[in-house]
Amino acid sequence: MWSDTIMARATAQGQAALAILRLSGIGAISSVNQFFSRDISDAPSHTVHIGFLHDAQEVIDEVVITIFRAPRSFTREDVVEISCHGSNYVVERIIKLFLDKTEVRYAKAGEFTQRAFLNGRIDLAQAEAIADLIASESEAAHRVALQQMRGGFSQKLKNLREQLLNFTSLIELELDFGEEDVEFANREELRVLVERIQLQISSLLESFALGNAIKNGVSTVIAGKPNAGKSTLLNAILEEEKAIVSDIAGTTRDTIEDEIILGGTSFRFIDTAGLRQTDDRIEAIGVLRARKKMQEAALILYLIDLAEAQDKTAIKEELADLNPLGIPYIAVGNKVDAASDELRQWFENQPHSLCISALAGEGLEALKSEILRRTSLDKLDQNDTIVTNARHYESLKKAEQALDAVLEALELGVSGDLLSLDIRQALEHIGDITGQVSNDEVLGNIFGKFCIGK
C-alpha cells in the first residue's frame, strides 16, 4: 500500500457534457471530504453522493461522488471518482484545487493499473489486456482483449506453471537426500508432462500470427498485373472511390491503403502497382514497393484478368510464383462476366481460387467469406486463448526452448540439480508473462505506454 494519493482525469481530454476525475490512495476520501458539501468520511463503499465541490471562496461545480473503499476497488486502495461537468475550466480548476491544497499528486501514465497489479488485483497479462481493450477498434480485438483481461490466458499459464512446479519440488527434494540415491520424481512422467506442456505452448505460439492480425489489423495486399482490376476491387470492397480507375496500364504507381471491418476484424487493404517490367522509373519504384508489400502481407489477393487471359499454363506459372513467399493468398479471377464458361470452371478448380466481377459487384460476398476463411477468422471462438502480445510470444518461445533442454537432459540422464535448473528456466519465462517474475524496467516500459488516468 502506497502512502501517497494520486489523481488524474479518467475521461478523454476536451470539452464534453461530463468528465470523471479519479483519486486513489490512503488520503483519497479525506482529501475529497475537505471540499465536498456533505460529510463522506464514514460513507460506506460503493455509494454515490450528490453535492457541491467548493474551495474557500465559492462553489466550483455540482458533482457526483462515488466511493470505493479498500480492498473493494480497482486498485485495492480507497478510490473516489468525481463526476463533474465537462468544461475544461471546471476540470482544471478541480485538479488545481487538489494539487495545491492537499498532498494529492497527479498520476503518472498507467499508475492506477500499476497499483492494481502490484496490489494483487490483476496480473501483468491482465494489465496489458486492459490497454489492448482501450485501444481495440474491432469486435474481434475487443473480444480477445476482454477474454485476456478476465484472466483466461493467465489461468492457462497458471495451470502450466503449477504442473511444472510440482515436479520441480520433487526433484529438489531428491537433492536433500542425495546420499541415499532416492528418486521422488518419476522421470518418465516428467517427460510426458513436458511434452504435453510443449504442445500447449506450441498452440499458443501458433496463435500469435492470428492474434497479431486481430490486434493490429490484417494487412491484405491486392496484387496482380496491370489492368487486372486491382483498384476497382479496392473501391468495391471499400464502397467508395478510393483509387483512380483507368484502362491505361500503370495508373497506380504507389500503394493506396484503407481499413474496413470484416467479420468483426479490422482489415487493411492495400492496392499496389501492377507487376510488370517497365522502363518508367516512377512506375518501377511502385512495382518494387508492391513486391515489398506482398512480402510483408498477412494475406494476398492476387488478381487475374479472365477477360484477357487465355493461356492456362501462364496463369498456373503466375500463381506458382506466390508459393515461395510463404504467405496465404487467394487467386481472384476478375472480369468473370467477360470470360468463357470453360475458363471460369477451370480457374475455380485451382487451389484457393474464386471468380468475381469487381466492376459489377459479382462474387464480392463470397470473396469476403474466403478472406475470413484463409485468415482463420471464420473459426474464431470467444473462448479461444490467443496470444496478441509480442512480449508474451517471446517469453513463450524461451519457455519452449527451456523445455527442449529439459527433454534433452532427461534423454541424457543428467543429475537432478541440472534438470531442476532447466525446469526453473521454463518457469521463469512463463512467470514473466503474468508478472510472477518481473523487474522494474519491464514494468516501467509496460505501464509507461498507458494513458494517464488508467
ZAMARGU-4260 file (C-alpha; in steps of 0.2 Angstrom, whole numbers, plus 5000, padded with zeros to 4 digits):
<rodrens>
0) 5000/5000/5000 | 5007/5017/4995 | 5007/5031/5007 | 5003/5044/4994 | 4987/5048/4985
5) 4986/5050/4966 | 4974/5059/4955 | 4970/5060/4936 | 4956/5064/4923 | 4949/5047/4919
10) 4939/5053/4903 | 4946/5060/4887 | 4953/5077/4886 | 4942/5091/4878 | 4925/5099/4882
15) 4911/5086/4885 | 4895/5085/4895 | 4903/5076/4909 | 4921/5072/4915 | 4927/5060/4928
20) 4942/5063/4940 | 4949/5048/4949 | 4958/5048/4966 | 4967/5033/4973 | 4976/5031/4989
25) 4976/5032/5008 | 4970/5050/5008 | 4958/5049/4993 | 4942/5050/5004 | 4948/5063/5017
30) 4955/5074/5003 | 4938/5075/4994 | 4929/5077/5010 | 4938/5094/5013 | 4929/5102/4998
35) 4913/5092/4997 | 4897/5100/5004 | 4892/5083/5013 | 4902/5073/5026 | 4908/5057/5017
40) 4922/5052/5029 | 4912/5037/5036 | 4902/5034/5020 | 4902/5015/5015 | 4910/5008/5000
45) 4901/5008/4983 | 4890/5023/4987 | 4886/5038/4977 | 4884/5056/4984 | 4877/5072/4976
50) 4883/5088/4982 | 4894/5104/4978 | 4913/5105/4977 | 4920/5121/4983 | 4936/5130/4988
55) 4937/5143/5002 | 4928/5156/4992 | 4915/5149/4981 | 4906/5134/4974 | 4916/5126/4959
60) 4903/5114/4952 | 4889/5102/4957 | 4896/5085/4957 | 4893/5066/4960 | 4905/5057/4971
65) 4907/5038/4970 | 4916/5030/4984 | 4926/5013/4983 | 4934/5008/4999 | 4949/4997/5000
70) 4951/4982/4996 | 4935/4983/4985 | 4941/4994/4972 | 4951/4993/4956 | 4967/4997/4964
75) 4963/4989/4981 | 4965/5006/4988 | 4952/5019/4993 | 4946/5026/4977 | 4935/5041/4974
80) 4928/5046/4957 | 4922/5064/4955 | 4909/5066/4940 | 4908/5084/4936 | 4903/5095/4921
85) 4915/5093/4906 | 4920/5111/4905 | 4939/5112/4903 | 4939/5126/4915 | 4929/5116/4928
90) 4940/5101/4926 | 4957/5111/4928 | 4951/5121/4942 | 4946/5105/4952 | 4963/5097/4948
95) 4972/5113/4953 | 4962/5113/4970 | 4968/5096/4975 | 4986/5098/4969 | 4988/5115/4978
100) 4978/5112/4994 | 4981/5093/4998 | 4995/5081/4997 | 4987/5073/4982 | 4999/5072/4967
105) 4995/5070/4948 | 4996/5052/4942 | 5009/5045/4930 | 5004/5036/4914 | 4996/5019/4919
110) 4999/5022/4938 | 4981/5016/4943 | 4983/5000/4933 | 5001/4998/4940 | 4994/4999/4958
115) 4981/4986/4954 | 4994/4975/4948 | 5006/4977/4962 | 4992/4976/4975 | 4987/4959/4968
120) 4971/4964/4960 | 4976/4959/4942 | 4992/4950/4935 | 5003/4958/4922 | 4995/4949/4907
125) 4978/4956/4913 | 4985/4974/4915 | 4992/4973/4897 | 4975/4967/4891 | 4967/4982/4899
130) 4977/4993/4887 | 4973/4982/4872 | 4954/4984/4877 | 4955/5003/4877 | 4964/5003/4860
135) 4953/4990/4852 | 4945/4996/4836 | 4936/4980/4831 | 4924/4967/4838 | 4937/4953/4837
140) 4951/4964/4846 | 4938/4969/4859 | 4933/4951/4862 | 4951/4944/4863 | 4957/4958/4875
145) 4941/4956/4886 | 4945/4937/4887 | 4963/4940/4892 | 4958/4954/4905 | 4946/4942/4913
150) 4960/4930/4916 | 4958/4916/4903 | 4976/4917/4896 | 4983/4919/4914 | 4973/4904/4921
155) 4980/4893/4907 | 4998/4899/4911 | 4995/4897/4929 | 4990/4879/4926 | 5006/4875/4916
160) 5016/4883/4929 | 5009/4873/4943 | 5011/4857/4935 | 5030/4860/4932 | 5032/4867/4950
165) 5025/4851/4957 | 5039/4841/4948 | 5052/4854/4952 | 5048/4852/4971 | 5050/4833/4970
170) 5067/4834/4961 | 5073/4847/4973 | 5068/4836/4987 | 5079/4822/4980 | 5094/4834/4982
175) 5091/4834/5001 | 5093/4815/5001 | 5107/4815/4988 | 5117/4802/4998 | 5103/4790/4999
180) 5100/4789/4980 | 5081/4791/4981 | 5070/4797/4966 | 5054/4806/4971 | 5051/4812/4953
185) 5047/4799/4940 | 5057/4804/4925 | 5045/4796/4913 | 5030/4805/4920 | 5040/4821/4919
190) 5044/4818/4901 | 5026/4815/4897 | 5021/4831/4906 | 5034/4842/4897 | 5029/4835/4880
195) 5011/4839/4884 | 5015/4857/4890 | 5025/4859/4875 | 5010/4855/4864 | 5000/4868/4873
200) 5014/4881/4872 | 5016/4877/4853 | 4997/4880/4851 | 4999/4897/4859 | 5014/4902/4849
205) 5005/4897/4833 | 4990/4908/4838 | 5001/4924/4838 | 5000/4927/4819 | 4981/4927/4821
210) 4982/4937/4837 | 4993/4950/4830 | 4982/4952/4815 | 4967/4954/4826 | 4976/4967/4837
215) 4984/4977/4823 | 4973/4973/4808 | 4975/4961/4794 | 4987/4968/4781 | 4979/4962/4764
220) 4988/4966/4748 | 4979/4967/4732 | 4992/4962/4718 | 4992/4957/4700 | 4997/4963/4683
225) 4992/4980/4676 | 4974/4982/4672 | 4969/4966/4681 | 4956/4977/4691 | 4965/4979/4707
230) 4959/4997/4710 | 4942/4993/4705 | 4942/4979/4718 | 4948/4991/4732 | 4934/5003/4728
235) 4921/4989/4728 | 4927/4982/4745 | 4928/5000/4752 | 4912/5005/4744 | 4920/5022/4739
240) 4930/5029/4725 | 4947/5027/4735 | 4958/5023/4720 | 4959/5030/4702 | 4952/5018/4690
245) 4958/5019/4672 | 4961/5007/4657 | 4978/5014/4655 | 4991/5002/4661 | 5001/5008/4676
250) 4989/5020/4683 | 4993/5015/4701 | 5011/5019/4704 | 5011/5019/4723 | 5002/5010/4737
255) 4984/5015/4742 | 4978/5009/4759 | 4962/5010/4769 | 4954/4999/4783 | 4937/4991/4784
260) 4929/4979/4797 | 4925/4961/4790 | 4918/4948/4802 | 4922/4959/4817 | 4940/4961/4812
265) 4950/4976/4805 | 4957/4973/4788 | 4969/4985/4780 | 4968/4983/4761 | 4982/4989/4751
270) 4981/4992/4732 | 4998/4991/4723 | 5006/4995/4707 | 5004/4982/4693 | 5018/4969/4692
275) 5027/4971/4676 | 5044/4975/4669 | 5044/4994/4665 | 5056/5007/4659 | 5046/5021/4668
280) 5057/5025/4683 | 5042/5031/4694 | 5032/5015/4689 | 5047/5004/4693 | 5048/5011/4710
285) 5029/5007/4713 | 5032/4989/4707 | 5046/4987/4719 | 5035/4994/4733 | 5021/4982/4728
290) 5033/4967/4729 | 5039/4973/4746 | 5021/4975/4752 | 5017/4957/4746 | 5032/4950/4757
295) 5025/4959/4772 | 5007/4955/4770 | 4996/4943/4781 | 4986/4939/4765 | 4987/4942/4746
300) 4973/4944/4734 | 4981/4940/4718 | 4970/4946/4703 | 4970/4938/4686 | 4961/4946/4671
305) 4950/4932/4665 | 4944/4943/4650 | 4961/4944/4643 | 4969/4928/4650 | 4969/4913/4638
310) 4985/4903/4642 | 4981/4892/4657 | 4999/4887/4659 | 5004/4905/4660 | 4991/4908/4674
315) 4997/4892/4683 | 5015/4899/4682 | 5010/4916/4688 | 5001/4909/4703 | 5015/4897/4707
320) 5027/4912/4709 | 5017/4916/4725 | 5021/4900/4734 | 5039/4905/4738 | 5033/4920/4748
325) 5025/4908/4761 | 5010/4920/4763 | 4992/4914/4762 | 4984/4920/4746 | 4968/4920/4736
330) 4969/4919/4717 | 4955/4930/4711 | 4949/4928/4694 | 4942/4945/4689 | 4931/4951/4675
335) 4922/4934/4675 | 4907/4941/4666 | 4918/4943/4651 | 4926/4926/4652 | 4921/4910/4644
340) 4912/4897/4655 | 4926/4884/4652 | 4939/4896/4658 | 4929/4901/4673 | 4926/4882/4678
345) 4945/4878/4676 | 4950/4893/4686 | 4938/4890/4701 | 4946/4872/4702 | 4963/4879/4705
350) 4969/4880/4723 | 4962/4894/4734 | 4954/4902/4719 | 4937/4910/4715 | 4929/4921/4702
355) 4922/4939/4703 | 4917/4954/4693 | 4924/4969/4704 | 4915/4981/4692 | 4898/4973/4693
360) 4900/4968/4711 | 4898/4949/4707 | 4906/4937/4719 | 4911/4950/4732 | 4902/4942/4747
365) 4910/4925/4743 | 4927/4934/4742 | 4924/4942/4759 | 4920/4925/4766 | 4935/4917/4758
370) 4946/4931/4766 | 4940/4926/4783 | 4942/4908/4780 | 4960/4910/4773 | 4965/4920/4789
375) 4956/4908/4800 | 4945/4921/4807 | 4929/4912/4802 | 4933/4899/4816 | 4937/4912/4830
380) 4928/4907/4846 | 4926/4919/4860 | 4934/4906/4872 | 4949/4903/4862 | 4966/4908/4870
385) 4975/4919/4858 | 4992/4927/4860 | 4992/4945/4854 | 5007/4952/4863 | 5024/4951/4856
390) 5032/4951/4874 | 5021/4936/4878 | 5026/4927/4862 | 5045/4930/4866 | 5043/4923/4883
395) 5034/4908/4877 | 5047/4905/4864 | 5060/4905/4878 | 5050/4893/4889 | 5048/4881/4874
400) 5067/4881/4872 | 5070/4878/4891 | 5058/4863/4890 | 5068/4857/4875 | 5083/4857/4886
405) 5073/4848/4899 | 5069/4834/4887 | 5087/4833/4881 | 5093/4832/4900 | 5081/4818/4903
410) 5087/4809/4887 | 5105/4810/4894 | 5100/4806/4911 | 5108/4821/4919 | 5108/4824/4938
415) 5093/4831/4947 | 5101/4848/4950 | 5104/4852/4932 | 5087/4845/4927 | 5079/4857/4940
420) 5089/4872/4933 | 5081/4869/4916 | 5064/4867/4923 | 5067/4883/4933 | 5071/4892/4917
425) 5055/4887/4909 | 5045/4893/4925 | 5054/4910/4925 | 5049/4913/4907 | 5031/4908/4909
430) 5031/4919/4925 | 5037/4934/4915 | 5021/4935/4906 | 5010/4936/4921 | 5022/4946/4932
435) 5026/4932/4944 | 5044/4936/4939 | 5047/4954/4934 | 5058/4968/4935 | 5056/4987/4936
440) 5062/4990/4919 | 5049/4979/4911 | 5035/4986/4922 | 5041/5004/4918 | 5040/5000/4899
445) 5023/4992/4900 | 5014/5005/4911 | 5023/5020/4903 | 5013/5016/4887 | 4996/5018/4896
450) 4986/5034/4895 | 4986/5045/4911 | 4971/5041/4921 | 4972/5022/4918
</rodrens>
